[in-house]
Amino acid sequence: MSRFLKQRYQAMEAYTPGEQPRDMEYIKLNTNEAPFPPAPSVLEAVGKEDIALLRLYSDPTCSALTEKLARLYGVGKENIFLSNGSDDILNFAFMAFGEKGARFPDITYGFYKVFAQLHGVEAEQIPLEEDFSLDYKRYCAGGRLTVIANPNAPTGMSIPVWQIEEILRSDPHRVVVIDEAYVDFGGESCYPLIEKYDNLLVVRTFSKSRCMAGGRLGYAMGSAAIIADLEKLKYATNPYNINRLTQALGEATVDAEDYYRAMCGEIIRVREWTAKALEALGFRVLPSQTNFLFVSHSGIGGKALYLALKQRGILVRHFESQRIRDFNRVTIGDKRQMERFVETVKDILQEAGYENK
Ligand code: PMP
């Protein structure tokens, strides 16, 4: 740290992204990326002519992509906001709506805490229940920006839309952000509620169910007024924050809905297979509506399992925080990767002297 950094950033702890080691080829089950490439039509959506056009700025309004998304969801263009990944949108949401503080679960996406610190937003972290479920009543009223990942990460568990509606209804004077990064893997989206509640912001991403984590594309749906607020902040920081190649790929992605639906279906099938296989090995597996499983085992610590897997070329995500340090978050890969994963886990348990009875 230099002596020039503003004091308010000196103690700030930045987000730690999942590791991306280059020392050998790993089976990467640690950052919830898709195991499949984008749709064939997306692979062909960008050519030399588009690369040549990089000499020009991209469309800051993302008009073509906005129109496609508006048509897909049956909402107005003024209800859609696009930005450089959903992290970017969450950042704007904390910047814009956090005046009276923010409220989110103790175990959730780690970036919420970072954004709160970054923008000097007082954070109230509400503990999840003993079984990692979320009691919606604890988010009713309260007057603070409320941020809920639904389904939640890293637990993978979700709450039904009627509970989100109760939260919205309980206090119309604060914004409720529902982060639906993983909703396409079996969750229920609450975006139809934007018509009824002008304090709702639904945040989505192309990174997981649209196989485009490296493209950096996220979008949000909300009332025209909330979307205008986010636009204002985008135009106050970086209006061209989605490059023209990503915009073109995003448009082709929206046109390939069937491919992505089928892909999500396959991931759900492999997830259920993996969950059963792990339960048979004595694991506790939290119910998941996402493209990952959150798992623990009484015979081996979370960190020990993470390290043993890494040594054998498989990366999963381990978190050090107190309540979840027995667990690992395992992204669902393709069937072959998950078979390899389960076999490797079996070997590790055997070596650790654990016998499944
Ligand atoms: N929300 C949640 C709950 C996530 O897990 C992630 C992925 N790390 C994001 C948002 C951010 O996704 P992206 O910026 O790639 O759209």
Residues whose N, C-alpha, C, O or C-beta is under 5 A from the ligand:
A	BS01	PMP	G85 S86 D87 Y109 A149 A153 D179 A181 T205 S207 L217 G218
